[in-house]
Every structure is written in C-alpha cells, then in structure tokens.
Amino acid sequence: MVERRRCKRFPFTIPVKVYGRTPRNRPFRDVTATMAVSLYGGLLDMKSSVKLGQKILIVHSFTEEGRECRVVSVDSKQRGRRKVAVEFANAEGDFWHVYGPPVSLKPTPTPAISLRDNAT
C-alpha cells in the first residue's frame, strides 16, 4: 500500500499532553511526545487506549496551546505503547512551531559608510 500525504512528516520529538476518553469512556491524560509532525497532525507514542475516529485534545507542552484532533490510525501495542496518528480538526497555523517561511541564506549587502558623512 502506498502512503499518500498532503505534506511531509518531520521526525521531531515534541513533548505533549493528550486528553481524551478510553473506549470504556474513562477520562485519560497521557504525557508523551511526538514521533513525527506535519502541518496537518502528527504521530504520537501513546500508552492510553484510543480508537479510530476518536477525538482527542493535544496540548503542546512548550507553548501550552491546545488543538482538537481525530485519530486516523492506531498501530498494535508494542512494549505497552501504541503509535497513534492524528490529524487536526482545524489545521490553521503552525501548531508545532517548526514550519515557517523559507530563510534566505544569501548574505545581505551592508551599506557603505562614507568617511565624509562621519566628519564633524
């Protein structure tokens, strides 16, 4: 199966808190980190049990910003944890603060200073 993405995922580890309800409707909080991020969501390493299509809240631990997400994939449990892929309900802005406009690497010319202008 070929994976199709709207944009590239980057392998960044960003600490997050995840809030939601288990399949048995019990509230949970999972303090974890991302395994990868994109403009549209991320891949989380989670201990808590979630199901496909479930809505959860992710809080970025550095900025304390929160974003509602939908679970789009859950991998089987390994060593007590699951890989959970999520997409943002509203993908406006750079939630992860890792995207931005391209940075020019060309040196900018400095204005020439005339010695006459500095004479008093």
N, CA and C atoms as a LAMMPS dump frame, in Angstrom:
ITEM: TIMESTEP
0
ITEM: NUMBER OF ATOMS
360
ITEM: BOX BOUNDS ff ff ff
-5.0000000000000000e+02 5.0000000000000000e+02
-5.0000000000000000e+02 5.0000000000000000e+02
-5.0000000000000000e+02 5.0000000000000000e+02
ITEM: ATOMS id mol type element x y z
1 1 1 N 0.839 -1.18 0
2 1 2 C 0 0 0
3 1 3 C 0.887 1.248 0
4 2 1 N 0.577 2.169 -0.877
5 2 2 C 1.343 3.406 -0.988
6 2 3 C 0.723 4.451 -0.075
7 3 1 N 1.566 5.062 0.761
8 3 2 C 1.076 6.121 1.641
9 3 3 C 1.032 7.428 0.891
10 4 1 N -0.08 8.128 0.977
11 4 2 C -0.217 9.434 0.336
12 4 3 C -0.413 10.471 1.422
13 5 1 N 0.403 11.491 1.381
14 5 2 C 0.343 12.544 2.396
15 5 3 C 0.131 13.886 1.735
16 6 1 N -0.534 14.778 2.464
17 6 2 C -0.727 16.144 1.969
18 6 3 C 0.555 16.946 2.066
19 7 1 N 1.389 16.608 3.03
20 7 2 C 2.696 17.248 3.166
21 7 3 C 3.621 16.296 3.916
22 8 1 N 4.886 16.619 3.903
23 8 2 C 5.907 15.757 4.503
24 8 3 C 5.821 15.758 6.03
25 9 1 N 6.06 14.595 6.622
26 9 2 C 6.21 14.488 8.083
27 9 3 C 7.678 14.7 8.422
28 10 1 N 7.926 15.372 9.535
29 10 2 C 9.289 15.564 10.011
30 10 3 C 9.464 14.814 11.323
31 11 1 N 10.585 14.114 11.499
32 11 2 C 10.796 13.298 12.703
33 11 3 C 11.238 14.129 13.907
34 12 1 N 10.323 14.937 14.435
35 12 2 C 10.629 15.784 15.588
36 12 3 C 9.972 15.23 16.839
37 13 1 N 10.712 15.259 17.932
38 13 2 C 10.186 14.847 19.227
39 13 3 C 9.785 16.098 19.992
40 14 1 N 8.474 16.279 20.146
41 14 2 C 7.933 17.45 20.835
42 14 3 C 7.072 16.945 21.985
43 15 1 N 7.352 17.374 23.22
44 15 2 C 6.541 16.896 24.35
45 15 3 C 5.115 17.442 24.283
46 16 1 N 4.157 16.545 24.535
47 16 2 C 2.74 16.909 24.501
48 16 3 C 1.995 16.21 25.632
49 17 1 N 0.833 16.762 25.937
50 17 2 C -0.121 16.101 26.831
51 17 3 C -1.347 15.794 25.974
52 18 1 N -1.861 14.593 26.117
53 18 2 C -3.014 14.169 25.337
54 18 3 C -4.157 13.882 26.3
55 19 1 N -5.315 14.471 26.011
56 19 2 C -6.502 14.289 26.848
57 19 3 C -7.608 13.654 26.005
58 20 1 N -8.339 12.735 26.616
59 20 2 C -9.448 12.1 25.911
60 20 3 C -10.155 11.118 26.803
61 21 1 N -10.869 10.211 26.18
62 21 2 C -11.593 9.174 26.912
63 21 3 C -11.236 7.825 26.309
64 22 1 N -11.093 6.823 27.158
65 22 2 C -10.802 5.466 26.697
66 22 3 C -12.045 4.909 26.01
67 23 1 N -11.916 3.775 25.308
68 23 2 C -13.107 3.149 24.722
69 23 3 C -14.173 2.788 25.76
70 24 1 N -13.784 2.684 27.018
71 24 2 C -14.748 2.428 28.103
72 24 3 C -15.264 3.731 28.726
73 25 1 N -15.016 4.839 28.047
74 25 2 C -15.498 6.168 28.434
75 25 3 C -14.892 6.698 29.737
76 26 1 N -13.691 6.275 30.05
77 26 2 C -12.978 6.812 31.222
78 26 3 C -12.006 7.888 30.76
79 27 1 N -11.957 9.008 31.461
80 27 2 C -11.034 10.075 31.043
81 27 3 C -9.58 9.653 31.231
82 28 1 N -8.713 10.138 30.339
83 28 2 C -7.286 9.858 30.478
84 28 3 C -6.486 11.107 30.147
85 29 1 N -5.271 11.12 30.666
86 29 2 C -4.257 12.108 30.3
87 29 3 C -2.981 11.325 30.066
88 30 1 N -2.383 11.516 28.903
89 30 2 C -1.156 10.807 28.557
90 30 3 C -0.079 11.858 28.314
91 31 1 N 0.975 11.833 29.119
92 31 2 C 2.104 12.736 28.92
93 31 3 C 3.106 11.974 28.06
94 32 1 N 3.317 12.471 26.852
95 32 2 C 4.119 11.731 25.882
96 32 3 C 4.85 12.703 24.968
97 33 1 N 5.232 12.233 23.793
98 33 2 C 5.932 13.079 22.823
99 33 3 C 5.577 12.621 21.418
100 34 1 N 5.761 13.518 20.473
101 34 2 C 5.534 13.17 19.076
102 34 3 C 6.706 12.332 18.577
103 35 1 N 6.421 11.529 17.568
104 35 2 C 7.467 10.787 16.863
105 35 3 C 7.743 11.471 15.526
106 36 1 N 6.703 12.131 15.003
107 36 2 C 6.8 12.878 13.747
108 36 3 C 5.668 13.898 13.732
109 37 1 N 5.882 15.001 13
110 37 2 C 4.861 16.048 12.9
111 37 3 C 4.705 16.495 11.455
112 38 1 N 3.531 17.061 11.155
113 38 2 C 3.285 17.669 9.85
114 38 3 C 2.355 18.861 10.083
115 39 1 N 2.088 19.608 9.029
116 39 2 C 1.161 20.738 9.148
117 39 3 C -0.237 20.281 9.538
118 40 1 N -0.571 19.028 9.223
119 40 2 C -1.93 18.535 9.405
120 40 3 C -2.122 17.62 10.602
121 41 1 N -1.045 17.326 11.366
122 41 2 C -1.186 16.443 12.515
123 41 3 C 0.142 15.897 12.98
124 42 1 N 0.123 14.648 13.435
125 42 2 C 1.358 14.061 13.926
126 42 3 C 1.207 12.597 14.263
127 43 1 N 2.333 12.011 14.634
128 43 2 C 2.391 10.621 15.066
129 43 3 C 2.843 10.623 16.513
130 44 1 N 2.035 10.01 17.391
131 44 2 C 2.288 10.026 18.833
132 44 3 C 2.631 8.629 19.337
133 45 1 N 3.423 8.573 20.384
134 45 2 C 3.739 7.343 21.097
135 45 3 C 2.884 7.354 22.358
136 46 1 N 1.785 6.572 22.372
137 46 2 C 0.82 6.665 23.472
138 46 3 C 0.675 5.373 24.257
139 47 1 N 0.444 5.544 25.543
140 47 2 C 0.165 4.42 26.432
141 47 3 C -1.344 4.169 26.515
142 48 1 N -2.122 5.244 26.493
143 48 2 C -3.581 5.136 26.621
144 48 3 C -4.197 4.494 25.396
145 49 1 N -5.335 3.852 25.607
146 49 2 C -6.058 3.187 24.535
147 49 3 C -7.002 4.169 23.864
148 50 1 N -6.905 4.272 22.532
149 50 2 C -7.806 5.114 21.74
150 50 3 C -8.302 4.299 20.56
151 51 1 N -9.366 4.777 19.92
152 51 2 C -9.897 4.057 18.773
153 51 3 C -9.955 4.969 17.551
154 52 1 N -9.977 4.365 16.406
155 52 2 C -10.03 5.06 15.141
156 52 3 C -11.236 5.994 15.092
157 53 1 N -11.012 7.239 14.655
158 53 2 C -12.088 8.222 14.556
159 53 3 C -12.346 9.01 15.825
160 54 1 N -11.748 8.596 16.928
161 54 2 C -11.961 9.262 18.217
162 54 3 C -11.367 10.663 18.211
163 55 1 N -12.023 11.592 18.913
164 55 2 C -11.492 12.944 19.062
165 55 3 C -10.713 13.033 20.369
166 56 1 N -9.542 13.662 20.303
167 56 2 C -8.703 13.872 21.48
168 56 3 C -8.194 15.303 21.45
169 57 1 N -7.663 15.759 22.561
170 57 2 C -7.078 17.09 22.663
171 57 3 C -5.584 16.93 22.908
172 58 1 N -4.783 17.596 22.074
173 58 2 C -3.328 17.599 22.252
174 58 3 C -2.928 18.981 22.741
175 59 1 N -2.111 19.03 23.793
176 59 2 C -1.59 20.294 24.314
177 59 3 C -0.076 20.278 24.152
178 60 1 N 0.431 21.254 23.419
179 60 2 C 1.873 21.427 23.169
180 60 3 C 2.511 21.842 24.494
181 61 1 N 3.44 21.059 25.005
182 61 2 C 3.997 21.316 26.341
183 61 3 C 4.852 22.581 26.425
184 62 1 N 5.426 23.042 25.308
185 62 2 C 6.234 24.267 25.347
186 62 3 C 5.373 25.523 25.309
187 63 1 N 4.323 25.502 24.479
188 63 2 C 3.514 26.713 24.279
189 63 3 C 2.198 26.685 25.043
190 64 1 N 1.802 25.523 25.534
191 64 2 C 0.522 25.296 26.211
192 64 3 C -0.675 25.534 25.285
193 65 1 N -0.442 25.536 23.971
194 65 2 C -1.534 25.625 23.004
195 65 3 C -2.207 24.261 22.91
196 66 1 N -3.517 24.272 22.743
197 66 2 C -4.254 23.028 22.58
198 66 3 C -4.893 22.955 21.213
199 67 1 N -5.043 21.736 20.71
200 67 2 C -5.677 21.551 19.403
201 67 3 C -6.455 20.246 19.417
202 68 1 N -7.714 20.303 18.969
203 68 2 C -8.524 19.101 18.865
204 68 3 C -8.062 18.295 17.65
205 69 1 N -7.992 16.982 17.829
206 69 2 C -7.525 16.091 16.772
207 69 3 C -8.453 14.9 16.637
208 70 1 N -8.327 14.226 15.492
209 70 2 C -9.056 12.993 15.246
210 70 3 C -8.04 11.879 15.019
211 71 1 N -8.247 10.73 15.659
212 71 2 C -7.354 9.584 15.497
213 71 3 C -7.608 8.972 14.124
214 72 1 N -6.552 8.881 13.297
215 72 2 C -6.695 8.341 11.938
216 72 3 C -6.004 6.985 11.769
217 73 1 N -5.173 6.598 12.736
218 73 2 C -4.51 5.295 12.663
219 73 3 C -4.02 4.911 14.049
220 74 1 N -4.142 3.631 14.376
221 74 2 C -3.632 3.095 15.643
222 74 3 C -2.891 1.814 15.334
223 75 1 N -1.577 1.806 15.594
224 75 2 C -0.791 0.583 15.4
225 75 3 C -0.921 -0.302 16.632
226 76 1 N -0.66 -1.578 16.447
227 76 2 C -0.764 -2.523 17.553
228 76 3 C 0.218 -2.18 18.669
229 77 1 N -0.133 -2.623 19.846
230 77 2 C 0.636 -2.332 21.052
231 77 3 C 1.991 -3.031 21.019
232 78 1 N 3.054 -2.267 21.329
233 78 2 C 4.4 -2.829 21.447
234 78 3 C 5.022 -2.261 22.716
235 79 1 N 5.481 -3.121 23.575
236 79 2 C 6.08 -2.71 24.858
237 79 3 C 5.134 -1.777 25.632
238 80 1 N 3.831 -2.078 25.554
239 80 2 C 2.854 -1.312 26.321
240 80 3 C 2.473 0.028 25.717
241 81 1 N 2.944 0.319 24.497
242 81 2 C 2.653 1.61 23.869
243 81 3 C 2.151 1.403 22.446
244 82 1 N 1.473 2.418 21.924
245 82 2 C 0.933 2.374 20.568
246 82 3 C 1.401 3.585 19.777
247 83 1 N 1.555 3.404 18.469
248 83 2 C 1.784 4.536 17.575
249 83 3 C 0.41 4.999 17.113
250 84 1 N 0.099 6.254 17.412
251 84 2 C -1.213 6.805 17.089
252 84 3 C -1.027 7.999 16.161
253 85 1 N -1.601 7.909 14.963
254 85 2 C -1.551 9.022 14.012
255 85 3 C -2.816 9.857 14.192
256 86 1 N -2.635 11.176 14.24
257 86 2 C -3.77 12.075 14.409
258 86 3 C -3.726 13.173 13.347
259 87 1 N -4.921 13.696 13.04
260 87 2 C -4.994 14.869 12.175
261 87 3 C -5.761 15.943 12.927
262 88 1 N -5.35 17.204 12.708
263 88 2 C -6.001 18.324 13.372
264 88 3 C -7.407 18.513 12.823
265 89 1 N -8.347 18.83 13.713
266 89 2 C -9.705 19.159 13.278
267 89 3 C -9.68 20.472 12.501
268 90 1 N -8.786 21.377 12.908
269 90 2 C -8.615 22.665 12.24
270 90 3 C -7.119 22.857 12.049
271 91 1 N -6.648 22.737 10.825
272 91 2 C -5.2 22.771 10.569
273 91 3 C -4.688 24.171 10.228
274 92 1 N -5.253 25.186 10.837
275 92 2 C -4.784 26.547 10.574
276 92 3 C -3.59 26.867 11.455
277 93 1 N -2.579 27.482 10.872
278 93 2 C -1.408 27.897 11.632
279 93 3 C -0.422 26.765 11.855
280 94 1 N 0.69 27.117 12.427
281 94 2 C 1.777 26.171 12.685
282 94 3 C 1.754 25.764 14.155
283 95 1 N 0.936 24.781 14.491
284 95 2 C 0.793 24.332 15.876
285 95 3 C 2.114 23.873 16.469
286 96 1 N 2.929 23.198 15.67
287 96 2 C 4.187 22.642 16.18
288 96 3 C 5.301 23.682 16.239
289 97 1 N 5.143 24.794 15.573
290 97 2 C 6.164 25.856 15.529
291 97 3 C 7.486 25.367 14.939
292 98 1 N 7.37 24.575 13.885
293 98 2 C 8.57 24.098 13.194
294 98 3 C 8.564 24.493 11.725
295 99 1 N 7.429 25.004 11.255
296 99 2 C 7.321 25.442 9.864
297 99 3 C 7.422 26.958 9.835
298 100 1 N 7.844 27.479 8.741
299 100 2 C 7.919 28.926 8.596
300 100 3 C 8.304 29.268 7.176
301 101 1 N 8.366 30.546 6.879
302 101 2 C 8.771 30.928 5.528
303 101 3 C 10.218 30.537 5.283
304 102 1 N 10.565 30.272 4.037
305 102 2 C 11.953 29.921 3.734
306 102 3 C 12.9 31.04 4.144
307 103 1 N 14.03 30.667 4.633
308 103 2 C 15.036 31.628 5.074
309 103 3 C 16.087 31.77 3.991
310 104 1 N 16.375 33.005 3.61
311 104 2 C 17.393 33.255 2.596
312 104 3 C 18.776 33.042 3.212
313 105 1 N 19.596 32.273 2.528
314 105 2 C 20.941 32.019 3.029
315 105 3 C 21.979 32.9 2.337
316 106 1 N 21.514 33.808 1.481
317 106 2 C 22.427 34.72 0.796
318 106 3 C 22.783 35.864 1.74
319 107 1 N 24.049 36.264 1.769
320 107 2 C 24.407 37.403 2.621
321 107 3 C 23.77 38.675 2.08
322 108 1 N 23.305 39.495 2.98
323 108 2 C 22.721 40.765 2.558
324 108 3 C 23.82 41.815 2.512
325 109 1 N 23.822 42.649 1.476
326 109 2 C 24.873 43.667 1.387
327 109 3 C 24.695 44.721 2.474
328 110 1 N 25.81 45.131 3.044
329 110 2 C 25.77 46.187 4.055
330 110 3 C 26.022 47.518 3.357
331 111 1 N 25.334 48.549 3.78
332 111 2 C 25.528 49.848 3.135
333 111 3 C 26.937 50.377 3.411
334 112 1 N 27.499 50.99 2.394
335 112 2 C 28.841 51.582 2.539
336 112 3 C 28.738 52.861 3.366
337 113 1 N 29.68 53.026 4.259
338 113 2 C 29.712 54.227 5.103
339 113 3 C 30.783 55.161 4.551
340 114 1 N 30.364 56.37 4.291
341 114 2 C 31.295 57.371 3.776
342 114 3 C 31.997 58.037 4.943
343 115 1 N 33.326 58.223 4.803
344 115 2 C 34.069 58.897 5.851
345 115 3 C 33.678 60.369 5.959
346 116 1 N 33.255 60.974 4.861
347 116 2 C 32.833 62.387 4.883
348 116 3 C 31.598 62.584 5.745
349 117 1 N 30.667 61.594 5.692
350 117 2 C 29.433 61.727 6.458
351 117 3 C 29.695 61.699 7.962
352 118 1 N 30.808 61.108 8.371
353 118 2 C 31.106 60.987 9.79
354 118 3 C 31.942 62.165 10.306
355 119 1 N 32.423 63.029 9.421
356 119 2 C 33.234 64.172 9.85
357 119 3 C 32.346 65.217 10.467
358 120 1 N 32.8 65.806 11.556
359 120 2 C 32.032 66.859 12.219
360 120 3 C 32.756 68.178 12.175
